Amino acid sequence: MNKDNKTFEENMQRLEQIVRAMERGDVPLEESLKLFQEGTALVARCGKLLDNAELQVTKISAGSDGTPVEEVFDYEP
């Protein structure tokens, strides 16, 4: 599977692995830099996935009488 097609959960799991490895402090500097770059890319991907999910959530707006009205928020990237 292409890494850009991974789910939010898969990306978060990999990010957690990276954080644990770096927190141990036993990773050589060069590998730490690679892990940091990968982690930064994962954070960006997760942010994008969350933004897209937020746009697909039901939107609540005020109706003409002021009561809340739910609308499906149609979003196509």
C-alpha distances in whole Angstrom, upper triangle without the diagonal:
4,6,8,7,7,10,14,14,11,12,16,15,14,17,19,19,19,23,24,23,25,28,29,30,29,27,28,29,26,23,24,24,21,20,22,20,17,18,20,17,15,19,19,15,17,20,18,17,20,22,20,21,24,25,24,27,30,33,36,39,43,44,48,50,48,46,42,40,36,34,31,29,28,25,23,21
4,5,5,7,11,13,15,12,12,16,16,14,16,19,19,19,22,23,23,24,27,28,29,29,26,27,27,24,22,23,22,19,18,20,18,14,16,17,14,13,17,16,13,15,18,16,15,19,20,19,20,23,24,23,26,30,32,35,38,42,44,47,49,47,45,41,39,36,34,30,28,27,24,21,19
4,5,5,9,11,12,9,8,12,13,11,13,16,15,15,18,20,20,21,24,25,26,26,23,24,24,22,19,20,19,16,15,16,14,11,13,14,11,9,13,13,10,12,15,14,13,16,18,17,18,22,22,22,25,28,30,34,37,40,42,46,48,45,44,40,38,35,33,30,28,26,23,22,19
4,6,9,10,13,11,9,13,14,13,14,17,18,17,20,22,22,23,25,27,28,28,25,27,26,24,22,22,21,18,17,17,15,12,13,14,10,9,12,11,8,10,13,11,10,14,15,14,16,19,19,20,22,26,27,31,34,37,39,43,45,42,41,37,36,32,30,27,25,23,20,18,15
4,6,9,11,10,10,13,14,14,15,18,19,19,21,23,24,25,27,29,30,30,28,29,29,27,24,24,24,21,19,20,18,15,16,17,13,12,14,14,10,11,14,12,10,14,16,14,15,18,19,18,21,24,26,30,33,36,38,42,44,41,40,36,34,31,29,25,23,22,19,17,15
4,7,8,6,6,10,11,10,12,15,15,16,18,20,21,22,24,26,27,28,25,27,27,26,23,23,22,19,18,19,17,14,14,16,13,10,13,13,9,10,13,12,10,13,16,14,15,18,19,19,21,24,26,30,33,37,39,42,44,41,39,36,34,31,29,26,24,23,20,19,17
4,5,5,6,9,10,11,12,14,16,17,18,20,21,23,24,26,28,29,27,29,29,28,25,24,24,21,19,20,19,16,15,16,14,11,13,13,10,9,12,11,8,11,14,12,12,15,17,16,18,21,24,27,30,34,36,39,41,38,36,32,31,28,26,23,22,21,19,18,17
4,6,5,6,9,10,10,12,14,15,16,18,20,21,22,24,26,28,26,28,28,27,24,23,23,21,18,18,18,15,13,14,13,9,10,11,8,6,9,10,7,8,11,11,10,13,15,15,16,20,22,25,28,32,34,38,39,36,34,31,30,26,25,22,21,21,19,19,17
4,5,5,6,9,10,10,12,14,15,16,18,20,21,23,25,26,24,27,27,27,24,23,23,21,18,19,19,16,14,16,15,11,12,14,11,9,12,13,10,11,15,15,13,16,18,18,18,22,24,27,30,34,36,40,41,38,36,32,31,28,27,25,23,24,22,22,21
4,5,5,6,9,10,11,13,14,16,17,19,20,22,24,24,22,25,25,24,21,21,21,19,16,17,17,14,13,15,13,10,12,14,11,10,13,14,12,13,17,16,16,19,21,20,21,25,27,30,33,37,39,43,44,41,39,36,35,31,30,27,26,26,24,23,22
4,5,5,6,9,10,11,12,14,15,17,18,20,22,23,21,23,23,22,19,18,18,16,13,14,14,10,9,11,10,6,8,10,8,7,11,12,10,12,15,15,15,18,20,20,21,25,27,30,33,36,39,42,44,41,39,35,35,31,30,27,26,25,23,22,20
4,5,5,6,9,10,10,12,14,15,16,18,20,22,20,23,23,23,19,18,19,17,14,14,15,12,10,12,11,8,8,11,10,7,11,13,11,12,15,16,15,17,20,20,21,24,26,29,32,35,38,42,43,40,38,34,34,31,30,28,26,26,24,24,22
4,5,5,6,9,10,11,13,14,15,17,19,20,19,22,22,22,19,18,19,17,14,15,16,13,11,14,14,10,11,14,13,11,14,16,14,15,19,19,18,21,23,23,24,27,29,32,35,39,41,45,46,43,41,37,37,33,33,30,29,29,27,27,25
4,5,5,6,9,10,11,12,14,16,17,18,16,19,19,19,15,14,16,13,10,12,13,9,8,12,11,8,10,13,12,11,15,16,15,16,20,20,20,22,25,25,26,29,31,34,37,41,43,47,48,45,43,40,39,36,35,32,31,31,28,28,26
4,5,5,6,9,10,11,12,14,16,17,15,18,18,18,15,13,14,13,9,10,11,8,6,9,10,7,8,11,11,10,13,15,14,15,18,19,19,21,24,24,25,29,30,33,36,39,42,46,47,44,42,38,38,35,34,32,30,30,28,28,25
4,5,5,6,9,10,10,12,15,16,15,18,19,19,16,14,16,15,11,12,14,12,9,12,13,10,11,14,14,12,15,18,17,17,20,22,21,23,26,26,26,30,32,34,37,40,43,47,47,44,42,39,39,36,36,33,32,32,30,30,28
4,5,5,6,9,10,11,13,14,13,16,17,17,14,12,15,13,10,12,14,11,10,13,14,12,13,16,16,15,18,20,19,20,23,24,24,26,29,29,29,33,35,37,40,44,47,50,51,48,46,42,42,39,39,36,35,35,33,32,30
4,5,5,6,9,10,11,12,10,13,14,14,11,9,11,10,6,8,10,8,7,10,12,10,11,15,15,15,17,19,19,20,23,24,24,26,29,30,30,34,35,38,41,44,47,50,51,48,47,43,43,40,39,37,35,35,33,32,30
4,5,5,6,9,10,12,11,14,14,15,13,10,12,12,9,9,12,11,8,11,13,12,12,15,16,15,17,20,20,20,23,25,25,26,29,30,30,33,35,37,40,43,46,50,50,47,45,42,42,39,39,37,35,36,33,33,31
4,5,5,6,9,11,11,14,15,17,14,11,14,14,11,12,15,14,11,15,17,15,15,19,19,18,20,23,23,23,26,28,27,28,32,32,32,36,37,39,42,45,49,52,53,49,48,44,44,42,41,39,38,38,36,36,34
4,6,5,7,8,7,11,12,13,10,9,12,12,9,11,14,13,11,15,17,15,16,20,20,20,22,24,24,25,28,29,29,31,34,34,35,38,40,42,45,48,51,55,56,52,51,47,47,44,44,42,40,40,38,37,35
4,5,5,7,7,10,10,12,9,7,10,11,8,8,12,12,10,13,16,15,15,19,20,19,21,24,24,25,27,29,29,31,33,35,35,38,40,42,45,48,51,54,55,52,50,47,47,44,44,42,40,40,38,37,35
4,5,8,9,12,13,15,13,10,13,15,12,12,15,15,13,16,18,17,17,21,22,21,22,26,26,26,28,30,30,31,34,35,35,39,40,42,44,47,51,54,55,51,50,47,47,44,44,42,41,41,39,39,37
4,6,8,11,13,15,13,11,15,16,13,14,17,17,16,18,21,20,20,24,25,24,26,29,29,29,31,33,33,34,37,38,38,42,43,45,48,51,54,57,58,55,53,50,50,47,47,45,44,44,42,42,39
4,6,8,10,13,11,9,12,14,12,13,16,17,16,18,21,20,21,24,25,25,27,29,30,30,32,35,35,36,39,40,40,44,45,47,49,52,56,59,60,56,55,52,52,49,49,47,45,46,43,43,40
4,6,9,12,10,9,13,14,13,14,17,18,17,20,22,22,23,26,27,26,29,31,31,32,35,36,36,38,41,42,42,46,47,49,52,55,58,62,62,59,58,54,54,52,51,49,47,47,45,44,42
4,6,8,6,6,10,10,9,11,14,14,15,17,19,19,20,23,24,24,26,29,29,30,32,34,35,36,39,40,40,44,45,48,50,54,57,60,61,58,56,53,53,50,50,47,45,45,42,42,39
4,6,5,6,9,10,10,12,14,15,16,18,20,21,22,24,26,26,28,30,31,32,34,36,37,38,40,42,43,46,48,50,53,56,59,62,63,60,59,55,55,52,52,49,47,47,44,43,40
4,5,5,6,9,10,10,12,14,15,16,18,20,21,23,24,25,27,29,30,31,33,35,36,37,39,41,42,45,46,49,51,54,58,61,62,59,58,54,54,51,51,48,46,46,43,42,39
4,5,5,6,9,10,11,13,14,16,17,19,20,22,23,24,26,28,29,30,32,34,35,36,38,40,41,45,46,48,51,54,57,60,62,59,58,54,54,51,50,47,45,44,41,40,37
4,5,5,6,8,10,10,12,14,15,16,18,20,21,22,24,26,27,28,30,31,32,34,36,37,39,43,44,46,49,52,55,59,60,57,56,52,52,49,48,45,43,42,39,38,35
4,5,5,6,9,10,10,12,14,15,16,18,20,21,22,24,25,26,28,30,31,32,35,36,37,41,42,44,47,50,53,56,58,54,53,50,50,47,46,44,41,41,38,37,34
4,5,5,6,9,10,10,12,14,15,17,18,20,21,23,24,26,27,29,30,32,33,35,36,40,41,43,46,49,52,55,57,53,53,49,49,46,45,43,40,40,37,36,33
4,5,5,6,9,10,11,12,14,16,17,18,20,21,23,24,26,27,29,30,32,33,35,39,40,43,45,48,51,54,56,53,52,48,48,45,44,41,39,38,35,34,30
4,5,5,6,8,10,10,12,14,15,16,18,20,21,22,24,26,26,28,30,31,33,36,38,40,43,46,49,53,54,51,49,46,46,43,42,39,37,37,33,33,30
4,5,5,6,9,10,10,12,14,15,16,18,20,21,23,24,26,27,29,31,32,35,36,39,41,44,47,51,52,49,48,44,44,41,40,38,36,36,32,32,29
4,5,5,6,9,10,11,12,14,15,17,19,20,21,23,24,26,28,29,31,34,35,38,40,44,47,50,51,48,47,44,43,41,39,37,34,34,30,30,26
4,5,5,6,9,10,11,12,14,15,16,18,20,21,22,24,26,27,29,33,34,37,39,43,45,49,50,47,46,42,42,39,38,35,32,32,29,28,25
4,5,5,6,9,10,10,12,14,15,16,18,20,21,22,24,26,27,31,32,34,37,40,43,47,48,45,44,40,40,37,36,33,31,31,28,27,25
4,5,5,6,9,10,11,13,14,15,17,19,20,21,23,25,26,30,30,33,35,39,42,45,46,43,42,39,39,36,35,32,30,30,27,26,23
4,5,5,6,9,10,11,12,14,15,17,18,20,21,23,25,28,29,32,35,38,41,44,46,43,42,38,38,35,33,31,28,28,24,23,20
4,5,5,6,8,10,10,12,14,15,16,18,20,21,23,26,28,31,33,37,39,43,44,41,40,36,36,33,32,29,26,26,23,23,20
4,5,5,6,9,10,10,12,14,15,16,19,20,21,25,26,28,31,34,37,40,42,39,38,34,34,31,30,28,25,25,23,22,20
4,5,5,6,9,10,11,12,14,15,17,19,20,24,25,27,30,33,36,39,41,38,37,33,33,30,29,26,23,23,20,20,17
4,5,5,6,9,10,11,12,14,16,17,19,23,24,27,29,33,35,39,40,38,36,33,32,29,27,25,22,22,18,18,15
4,5,5,6,9,10,10,12,14,15,17,20,22,25,27,31,34,37,38,35,34,30,30,27,26,23,21,21,18,18,16
4,5,5,6,9,10,10,13,14,16,19,20,23,25,28,31,34,36,33,32,28,28,25,24,22,19,20,17,17,15
4,5,5,6,9,10,11,13,15,18,19,22,24,28,31,34,35,33,32,28,27,24,23,20,17,17,14,14,11
4,5,5,6,9,10,11,13,16,18,21,24,27,30,33,35,32,31,27,26,23,21,19,16,16,13,13,12
4,5,5,6,9,10,11,14,16,18,21,25,27,31,32,29,28,24,24,21,20,17,15,16,14,15,13
4,5,5,6,9,10,14,14,17,19,23,26,29,31,28,27,23,22,20,18,16,13,14,11,13,11
4,5,5,7,9,13,14,17,19,23,25,29,31,28,27,23,22,19,17,14,11,11,8,9,8
4,5,5,7,10,12,15,18,22,24,28,29,27,25,21,20,17,15,13,11,11,10,11,11
4,5,5,9,10,13,15,19,21,25,26,24,22,19,18,15,14,12,10,11,10,12,13
4,6,8,9,12,14,18,20,23,25,23,22,18,17,14,12,10,7,8,6,9,10
4,7,8,12,15,19,20,24,25,23,22,18,16,13,11,8,6,7,6,9,11
4,6,9,13,16,18,22,23,21,19,15,14,10,9,7,6,9,10,13,14
4,7,10,13,15,18,20,18,16,12,10,6,6,5,6,9,11,14,17
4,6,10,12,16,17,15,14,10,8,6,5,6,6,9,11,15,17
4,7,9,13,14,12,10,6,6,5,6,9,9,13,15,19,21
4,6,10,11,9,8,6,5,6,8,11,11,14,16,20,22
4,7,8,5,5,5,6,9,10,14,14,18,20,24,26
4,5,5,5,6,6,9,11,14,16,18,21,25,27
4,6,7,9,9,13,14,18,19,21,24,27,30
4,6,9,10,14,16,20,21,24,27,30,33
4,7,9,12,15,18,19,23,25,29,31
4,6,10,13,17,18,21,24,28,30
4,7,10,13,15,18,21,25,27
4,7,10,12,15,18,22,25
4,7,9,12,15,19,22
4,6,9,12,16,19
4,6,9,13,16
4,6,10,13
4,7,10
4,6
4
